[in-house]
């Protein structure tokens, strides 16, 4: 096991982890504003990449038109989800809310391949296939560009949280009743959070769709995103960046080092193990607020 | 009118604690039981095997999970993994020559042992975090089963279930498997109907309502949370054994994925948390509505001269299933049991509606 290989695995892992983190941002945004666990985030990312593919291929729009169109459409879908589904669930037990988002996940997972076909779609962003050399390490350009884009978008979300809209959302996340009483439209803030969640998920879906093709399996990003959200702390957006890198690197090292020993497949349970370990050792995550109810 | 309450006077505590004090309810239960017993001779073999048998098995699973979710208020997103443990243990024991009566119970015990580990998470974290940790454990159990050749025989392997005997009767052919599933289902249903009336059930209810309040009145939260996971997982393991012996007839890792867990949670919630009747309703709705509506959509499309693509046909059940979950939670969060209850309450005093309290 030479250092170059480990370095390559670590860098690729970090970049992939940042791309996972872009999915996780949506979960954190929604949880922060409305304390709703969004288990539909993977399917929303999948839907976003299908929508971008549909604009680009079915309607023949150039990429610089198709991607913004997809982002706007999905932002709208986020609004619709909040208005049509989640607002009815206010005050219900948490299991009901989890199941309603699971229901949406299943629905979208059936709807998109149902209408657009099961075959894997190609979503070409024009990133060259040839890898880049860094010493003896091979770095996949798609991951490099994807990772950097994700990091920029996540930082953008953090900046947005310091703007006027962000301050409103922070107020809502602190205390819904108090925000209400000073004239903040709580529903609107939650709807914006859902819109942003769907928008960032779409960006992640497009990045992932360009690397592995667009099909239903993009919804499996959910588990990684949950692991990142839990590890970083469910209500911390900066936590997502670090947790994303950690999850990505762990996964990549597990695939490269442990897989040959146990015969493959460890990639799928790294996320589960991280969730379990975090919950057992530090349930509020790396940067989360220590307010979860422990027994 | 239908549910006549006139003339029912409780003269003893025993009488008051009856499961079904109204004669109409008793007749209804009796009629359904009688129908289920004679069903193999009344209805087509296809319907028996493709509808009635899976309905019984999935209802049992929903009942087992309902004890945990409705009875003790703990979230469990890994019930499929619990069933997988029971299924694999019992199949391996049967293949090793252990009689099925013992193998089934042993499968349940194995599930209960590992299910309690799921429960330990419940001692530390609650609600959302418990959902996440059971979800994570589902994936880990899946991984272990698929990647340990001694359990599954390999990722792609399928293990055939050898012919089994139960109390000297061969469980073979459609009718014997149906009666066997019906018998187990009856036992589970009777347990679930009565568990509310025992000290155990009441302790679970106390833990469900508020755990430190339960602790204050002397109910050990630690003990009863673990017991709830133990009992529910035991039922899950037995159901897993029944599922592979009666219905699947072979066992492979992909039968017990997260999809099964979500399906059973959906049955419990759509049926109604904590309701025995609801589990049966929920299982029927989640299992059959997608199939029935899919056929309906197909026939309407054919009648209207539209051609649906095969991809769309293949995914309509999944869409309907998701839409059912969302629709029920938004429109009637208390589930089908509540809808039945509303109808029953209406007829309880019909046509004298003003008499309803």
Interface residues (C-beta under 8 A of the other chain):
Chain A: X37 X85 X88 X89 X92 X94 X95 X96 X98 X99 X100 X102 X103 X104 X105 X106 X107 X108 X109 X110 X111 X113 X114 X115 X117 X118 X223 X226 X230 X234 X262 X263 X265 X266 X268 X269 X271 X272 X273 X275 X276 X279 X280 X283 X292 X293 X294 X295
Chain B: X69 X75 X77 X121 X122 X123 X124 X125 X126 X127 X128 X129 X131 X132 X133 X135 X136 X137 X138 X139 X140 X143 X146 X147 X155 X211 X221 X262 X265 X266 X269 X273 X309 X311 X312 X314 X315 X316 X317 X318 X319 X320 X321 X322 X323 X324 X325 X326 X329 X330 X333
